[in-house]
Amino acid sequence: MKKEERYEKIREIIGRQVIETQEDLTNALREEGIEVTQATVSRDIKELMLTKVPMGQGRYRYAAPATRAEGGGFFQASRIARLFRDTVLSMDYSENLIVVKTMPGAANAVASAIDYTKWPQVIGTIAGDDNILIIVKPKEAVPEVLALLDAMAKDAENS
């Protein structure tokens, strides 16, 4: 199966059923006859910019970002501010690495928002469940990136 066909199937699945974890999505794809690994599903989630949205009672589900036709896309300044306000707990660094701690299940969405900014000092991000590793180059740019992240958090406080 081609990647685009798998992406379409993923969008279809999360549109019709509640998918709370990568394991749920992997199992749903397998039920559709698509054999995938958890690593592939993890990559697909990032490439599709899926985010976890609250369902209530402390539960979250995967959702696709809005398209331009649906109102300008997920990464509007107000949404990024709200995302930071609601999910980012702390930030720290060592050398050229910044670690952002988030609420459980939110790291992927925050990392995607950071990737979306396309700051030239950021080589990339790696997201777990509640931690993000940001790789910065050169290491002298870390204070600048921290200031940019802090500004995002401050925007969130003012939203």
PyRosetta script that sets phi, psi and omega in degrees:
from pyrosetta import init, pose_from_sequence

init()
pose = pose_from_sequence("MKKEERYEKIREIIGRQVIETQEDLTNALREEGIEVTQATVSRDIKELMLTKVPMGQGRYRYAAPATRAEGGGFFQASRIARLFRDTVLSMDYSENLIVVKTMPGAANAVASAIDYTKWPQVIGTIAGDDNILIIVKPKEAVPEVLALLDAMAKDAENS")
pose.set_psi(1, 136.0)
pose.set_omega(1, 178.8)
pose.set_phi(2, -74.3)
pose.set_psi(2, 153.5)
pose.set_omega(2, -177.6)
pose.set_phi(3, -56.7)
pose.set_psi(3, -44.1)
pose.set_omega(3, -178.5)
pose.set_phi(4, -63.1)
pose.set_psi(4, -35.9)
pose.set_omega(4, 177.0)
pose.set_phi(5, -67.1)
pose.set_psi(5, -39.4)
pose.set_omega(5, 177.8)
pose.set_phi(6, -65.9)
pose.set_psi(6, -41.1)
pose.set_omega(6, 177.3)
pose.set_phi(7, -59.0)
pose.set_psi(7, -44.7)
pose.set_omega(7, -180.0)
pose.set_phi(8, -62.2)
pose.set_psi(8, -40.6)
pose.set_omega(8, 178.4)
pose.set_phi(9, -64.7)
pose.set_psi(9, -40.0)
pose.set_omega(9, 178.1)
pose.set_phi(10, -62.5)
pose.set_psi(10, -46.0)
pose.set_omega(10, 178.6)
pose.set_phi(11, -59.4)
pose.set_psi(11, -41.3)
pose.set_omega(11, 179.2)
pose.set_phi(12, -63.4)
pose.set_psi(12, -45.7)
pose.set_omega(12, -178.1)
pose.set_phi(13, -62.6)
pose.set_psi(13, -49.2)
pose.set_omega(13, -177.2)
pose.set_phi(14, -71.3)
pose.set_psi(14, -18.0)
pose.set_omega(14, 176.0)
pose.set_phi(15, -77.7)
pose.set_psi(15, -25.1)
pose.set_omega(15, -175.2)
pose.set_phi(16, -110.5)
pose.set_psi(16, -13.9)
pose.set_omega(16, 179.3)
pose.set_phi(17, -143.6)
pose.set_psi(17, 158.6)
pose.set_omega(17, 179.4)
pose.set_phi(18, -78.3)
pose.set_psi(18, 120.5)
pose.set_omega(18, 177.1)
pose.set_phi(19, -119.0)
pose.set_psi(19, 112.1)
pose.set_omega(19, -175.9)
pose.set_phi(20, -97.1)
pose.set_psi(20, -25.9)
pose.set_omega(20, -175.1)
pose.set_phi(21, -136.0)
pose.set_psi(21, 165.4)
pose.set_omega(21, 174.6)
pose.set_phi(22, -62.0)
pose.set_psi(22, -36.0)
pose.set_omega(22, 178.1)
pose.set_phi(23, -62.4)
pose.set_psi(23, -41.8)
pose.set_omega(23, 177.2)
pose.set_phi(24, -59.3)
pose.set_psi(24, -43.5)
pose.set_omega(24, -179.0)
pose.set_phi(25, -68.0)
pose.set_psi(25, -42.0)
pose.set_omega(25, 177.2)
pose.set_phi(26, -57.9)
pose.set_psi(26, -46.3)
pose.set_omega(26, 179.6)
pose.set_phi(27, -64.9)
pose.set_psi(27, -40.6)
pose.set_omega(27, 179.3)
pose.set_phi(28, -63.7)
pose.set_psi(28, -40.1)
pose.set_omega(28, 177.7)
pose.set_phi(29, -65.1)
pose.set_psi(29, -40.9)
pose.set_omega(29, 179.0)
pose.set_phi(30, -64.2)
pose.set_psi(30, -37.4)
pose.set_omega(30, 176.8)
pose.set_phi(31, -64.0)
pose.set_psi(31, -24.3)
pose.set_omega(31, 176.8)
pose.set_phi(32, -88.8)
pose.set_psi(32, 3.7)
pose.set_omega(32, 178.8)
pose.set_phi(33, 86.2)
pose.set_psi(33, 16.5)
pose.set_omega(33, -179.3)
pose.set_phi(34, -108.6)
pose.set_psi(34, 110.8)
pose.set_omega(34, 179.5)
pose.set_phi(35, -83.9)
pose.set_psi(35, 119.8)
pose.set_omega(35, 179.5)
pose.set_phi(36, -138.4)
pose.set_psi(36, 158.9)
pose.set_omega(36, 173.9)
pose.set_phi(37, -97.3)
pose.set_psi(37, 164.3)
pose.set_omega(37, 176.8)
pose.set_phi(38, -62.0)
pose.set_psi(38, -36.2)
pose.set_omega(38, 179.0)
pose.set_phi(39, -62.7)
pose.set_psi(39, -40.7)
pose.set_omega(39, 178.0)
pose.set_phi(40, -64.9)
pose.set_psi(40, -44.1)
pose.set_omega(40, 179.2)
pose.set_phi(41, -62.3)
pose.set_psi(41, -41.5)
pose.set_omega(41, 178.6)
pose.set_phi(42, -60.1)
pose.set_psi(42, -45.2)
pose.set_omega(42, 178.0)
pose.set_phi(43, -63.7)
pose.set_psi(43, -43.4)
pose.set_omega(43, 179.9)
pose.set_phi(44, -60.7)
pose.set_psi(44, -42.1)
pose.set_omega(44, 179.5)
pose.set_phi(45, -59.4)
pose.set_psi(45, -44.0)
pose.set_omega(45, 179.7)
pose.set_phi(46, -67.1)
pose.set_psi(46, -46.0)
pose.set_omega(46, -178.2)
pose.set_phi(47, -66.1)
pose.set_psi(47, -33.0)
pose.set_omega(47, 178.0)
pose.set_phi(48, -83.2)
pose.set_psi(48, -4.9)
pose.set_omega(48, -178.5)
pose.set_phi(49, 56.3)
pose.set_psi(49, 39.1)
pose.set_omega(49, 175.5)
pose.set_phi(50, -70.0)
pose.set_psi(50, 145.8)
pose.set_omega(50, 178.5)
pose.set_phi(51, -128.5)
pose.set_psi(51, 161.3)
pose.set_omega(51, 175.0)
pose.set_phi(52, -94.6)
pose.set_psi(52, 127.0)
pose.set_omega(52, 179.5)
pose.set_phi(53, -115.8)
pose.set_psi(53, 145.7)
pose.set_omega(53, -178.1)
pose.set_phi(54, -67.3)
pose.set_psi(54, 142.5)
pose.set_omega(54, 176.0)
pose.set_phi(55, -112.0)
pose.set_psi(55, -6.5)
pose.set_omega(55, -174.6)
pose.set_phi(56, 101.8)
pose.set_psi(56, 161.9)
pose.set_omega(56, 179.1)
pose.set_phi(57, 54.4)
pose.set_psi(57, 33.3)
pose.set_omega(57, 177.3)
pose.set_phi(58, 73.0)
pose.set_psi(58, 13.0)
pose.set_omega(58, -179.2)
pose.set_phi(59, -105.1)
pose.set_psi(59, 150.8)
pose.set_omega(59, -179.3)
pose.set_phi(60, -130.8)
pose.set_psi(60, 153.9)
pose.set_omega(60, 175.8)
pose.set_phi(61, -135.9)
pose.set_psi(61, 157.4)
pose.set_omega(61, 176.4)
pose.set_phi(62, -75.8)
pose.set_psi(62, 143.4)
pose.set_omega(62, 176.9)
pose.set_phi(63, -144.5)
pose.set_psi(63, 150.5)
pose.set_omega(63, 177.2)
pose.set_phi(64, -83.3)
pose.set_psi(64, 148.1)
pose.set_omega(64, 176.5)
pose.set_phi(65, -67.8)
pose.set_psi(65, 155.3)
pose.set_omega(65, 176.8)
pose.set_phi(66, -65.4)
pose.set_psi(66, 147.0)
pose.set_omega(66, 175.7)
pose.set_phi(67, -88.9)
pose.set_psi(67, 168.4)
pose.set_omega(67, 178.5)
pose.set_phi(68, -56.2)
pose.set_psi(68, -39.5)
pose.set_omega(68, -179.9)
pose.set_phi(69, -64.8)
pose.set_psi(69, -22.7)
pose.set_omega(69, -179.2)
pose.set_phi(70, -93.7)
pose.set_psi(70, 7.0)
pose.set_omega(70, 175.1)
pose.set_phi(71, 126.3)
pose.set_psi(71, 26.7)
pose.set_omega(71, 169.5)
pose.set_phi(72, 101.3)
pose.set_psi(72, 0.6)
pose.set_omega(72, 175.8)
pose.set_phi(73, 90.0)
pose.set_psi(73, 167.6)
pose.set_omega(73, -175.6)
pose.set_phi(74, -70.5)
pose.set_psi(74, -37.9)
pose.set_omega(74, -169.3)
pose.set_phi(75, -90.2)
pose.set_psi(75, 55.8)
pose.set_omega(75, 170.4)
pose.set_phi(76, -84.5)
pose.set_psi(76, 152.4)
pose.set_omega(76, -177.0)
pose.set_phi(77, -55.2)
pose.set_psi(77, -41.0)
pose.set_omega(77, -178.3)
pose.set_phi(78, -66.2)
pose.set_psi(78, -35.8)
pose.set_omega(78, 178.7)
pose.set_phi(79, -71.0)
pose.set_psi(79, -40.5)
pose.set_omega(79, 177.7)
pose.set_phi(80, -62.8)
pose.set_psi(80, -42.9)
pose.set_omega(80, 179.0)
pose.set_phi(81, -60.7)
pose.set_psi(81, -45.1)
pose.set_omega(81, 180.0)
pose.set_phi(82, -64.5)
pose.set_psi(82, -41.4)
pose.set_omega(82, 178.5)
pose.set_phi(83, -58.8)
pose.set_psi(83, -47.5)
pose.set_omega(83, 178.5)
pose.set_phi(84, -63.2)
pose.set_psi(84, -45.6)
pose.set_omega(84, -178.7)
pose.set_phi(85, -59.3)
pose.set_psi(85, -42.7)
pose.set_omega(85, -174.0)
pose.set_phi(86, -82.7)
pose.set_psi(86, -19.8)
pose.set_omega(86, -169.7)
pose.set_phi(87, -127.6)
pose.set_psi(87, -27.9)
pose.set_omega(87, -175.7)
pose.set_phi(88, -79.9)
pose.set_psi(88, 126.7)
pose.set_omega(88, -178.6)
pose.set_phi(89, -100.4)
pose.set_psi(89, -42.3)
pose.set_omega(89, -178.3)
pose.set_phi(90, -162.3)
pose.set_psi(90, 165.7)
pose.set_omega(90, 176.8)
pose.set_phi(91, -139.7)
pose.set_psi(91, 143.4)
pose.set_omega(91, 176.0)
pose.set_phi(92, -151.6)
pose.set_psi(92, 168.0)
pose.set_omega(92, -177.8)
pose.set_phi(93, -147.3)
pose.set_psi(93, 162.8)
pose.set_omega(93, 171.3)
pose.set_phi(94, -151.4)
pose.set_psi(94, 125.7)
pose.set_omega(94, -177.5)
pose.set_phi(95, 53.9)
pose.set_psi(95, -118.9)
pose.set_omega(95, -177.7)
pose.set_phi(96, -103.2)
pose.set_psi(96, 18.4)
pose.set_omega(96, -177.3)
pose.set_phi(97, -115.7)
pose.set_psi(97, 132.1)
pose.set_omega(97, 175.6)
pose.set_phi(98, -115.7)
pose.set_psi(98, 135.4)
pose.set_omega(98, 176.6)
pose.set_phi(99, -113.8)
pose.set_psi(99, 126.0)
pose.set_omega(99, 176.2)
pose.set_phi(100, -111.5)
pose.set_psi(100, 124.4)
pose.set_omega(100, 177.9)
pose.set_phi(101, -98.8)
pose.set_psi(101, 133.7)
pose.set_omega(101, -178.0)
pose.set_phi(102, -125.5)
pose.set_psi(102, 174.5)
pose.set_omega(102, 170.7)
pose.set_phi(103, -63.4)
pose.set_psi(103, 152.5)
pose.set_omega(103, 178.3)
pose.set_phi(104, -55.1)
pose.set_psi(104, 133.7)
pose.set_omega(104, 177.0)
pose.set_phi(105, 85.5)
pose.set_psi(105, -2.6)
pose.set_omega(105, -173.9)
pose.set_phi(106, -103.1)
pose.set_psi(106, -10.6)
pose.set_omega(106, -173.2)
pose.set_phi(107, -60.3)
pose.set_psi(107, -39.2)
pose.set_omega(107, -177.8)
pose.set_phi(108, -61.9)
pose.set_psi(108, -43.2)
pose.set_omega(108, -179.5)
pose.set_phi(109, -66.0)
pose.set_psi(109, -43.4)
pose.set_omega(109, 179.9)
pose.set_phi(110, -65.5)
pose.set_psi(110, -43.3)
pose.set_omega(110, 178.5)
pose.set_phi(111, -61.1)
pose.set_psi(111, -40.4)
pose.set_omega(111, 177.9)
pose.set_phi(112, -62.7)
pose.set_psi(112, -40.3)
pose.set_omega(112, 177.8)
pose.set_phi(113, -63.9)
pose.set_psi(113, -40.9)
pose.set_omega(113, 177.7)
pose.set_phi(114, -65.4)
pose.set_psi(114, -44.2)
pose.set_omega(114, 177.5)
pose.set_phi(115, -59.5)
pose.set_psi(115, -38.6)
pose.set_omega(115, -178.1)
pose.set_phi(116, -61.4)
pose.set_psi(116, -30.1)
pose.set_omega(116, -178.6)
pose.set_phi(117, -65.7)
pose.set_psi(117, -25.3)
pose.set_omega(117, 179.6)
pose.set_phi(118, 54.1)
pose.set_psi(118, 41.1)
pose.set_omega(118, 175.5)
pose.set_phi(119, -64.5)
pose.set_psi(119, 130.2)
pose.set_omega(119, -175.7)
pose.set_phi(120, -64.5)
pose.set_psi(120, -21.9)
pose.set_omega(120, -179.5)
pose.set_phi(121, -78.3)
pose.set_psi(121, -14.7)
pose.set_omega(121, -177.0)
pose.set_phi(122, -97.2)
pose.set_psi(122, 115.3)
pose.set_omega(122, 177.5)
pose.set_phi(123, -72.7)
pose.set_psi(123, -39.4)
pose.set_omega(123, 179.5)
pose.set_phi(124, 176.5)
pose.set_psi(124, 175.2)
pose.set_omega(124, 178.2)
pose.set_phi(125, -128.5)
pose.set_psi(125, 153.9)
pose.set_omega(125, 173.0)
pose.set_phi(126, -130.4)
pose.set_psi(126, 124.3)
pose.set_omega(126, -176.9)
pose.set_phi(127, -112.3)
pose.set_psi(127, 135.9)
pose.set_omega(127, 169.1)
pose.set_phi(128, -101.7)
pose.set_psi(128, -145.3)
pose.set_omega(128, 178.4)
pose.set_phi(129, -81.1)
pose.set_psi(129, -43.2)
pose.set_omega(129, -176.7)
pose.set_phi(130, -137.2)
pose.set_psi(130, 18.2)
pose.set_omega(130, 177.2)
pose.set_phi(131, -138.7)
pose.set_psi(131, 144.9)
pose.set_omega(131, 175.8)
pose.set_phi(132, -126.5)
pose.set_psi(132, 133.5)
pose.set_omega(132, 172.8)
pose.set_phi(133, -104.1)
pose.set_psi(133, 123.1)
pose.set_omega(133, 177.6)
pose.set_phi(134, -110.0)
pose.set_psi(134, 124.9)
pose.set_omega(134, 179.2)
pose.set_phi(135, -99.5)
pose.set_psi(135, 124.5)
pose.set_omega(135, -174.4)
pose.set_phi(136, -115.2)
pose.set_psi(136, 140.8)
pose.set_omega(136, 176.4)
pose.set_phi(137, -140.2)
pose.set_psi(137, 128.8)
pose.set_omega(137, -4.7)
pose.set_phi(138, -78.0)
pose.set_psi(138, 167.7)
pose.set_omega(138, -176.1)
pose.set_phi(139, -63.8)
pose.set_psi(139, -22.7)
pose.set_omega(139, 177.3)
pose.set_phi(140, -66.4)
pose.set_psi(140, -14.8)
pose.set_omega(140, -179.7)
pose.set_phi(141, -86.5)
pose.set_psi(141, -4.2)
pose.set_omega(141, -178.7)
pose.set_phi(142, -56.1)
pose.set_psi(142, -47.3)
pose.set_omega(142, 179.2)
pose.set_phi(143, -58.8)
pose.set_psi(143, -36.7)
pose.set_omega(143, 178.3)
pose.set_phi(144, -65.2)
pose.set_psi(144, -44.1)
pose.set_omega(144, 179.1)
pose.set_phi(145, -66.1)
pose.set_psi(145, -41.5)
pose.set_omega(145, 176.5)
pose.set_phi(146, -59.7)
pose.set_psi(146, -40.1)
pose.set_omega(146, 178.2)
pose.set_phi(147, -64.3)
pose.set_psi(147, -39.1)
pose.set_omega(147, 177.7)
pose.set_phi(148, -65.0)
pose.set_psi(148, -43.5)
pose.set_omega(148, 177.1)
pose.set_phi(149, -64.0)
pose.set_psi(149, -41.4)
pose.set_omega(149, 178.9)
pose.set_phi(150, -63.1)
pose.set_psi(150, -38.6)
pose.set_omega(150, 177.6)
pose.set_phi(151, -63.7)
pose.set_psi(151, -38.9)
pose.set_omega(151, 176.6)
pose.set_phi(152, -61.9)
pose.set_psi(152, -42.3)
pose.set_omega(152, 179.6)
pose.set_phi(153, -66.9)
pose.set_psi(153, -39.5)
pose.set_omega(153, 179.0)
pose.set_phi(154, -65.7)
pose.set_psi(154, -40.8)
pose.set_omega(154, 175.9)
pose.set_phi(155, -57.9)
pose.set_psi(155, -37.7)
pose.set_omega(155, -180.0)
pose.set_phi(156, -63.7)
pose.set_psi(156, -39.8)
pose.set_omega(156, -179.7)
pose.set_phi(157, -66.7)
pose.set_psi(157, -29.2)
pose.set_omega(157, -177.5)
pose.set_phi(158, -91.2)
pose.set_psi(158, -2.5)
pose.set_omega(158, -178.7)
pose.set_phi(159, -81.1)
pose.dump_pdb("model.pdb")
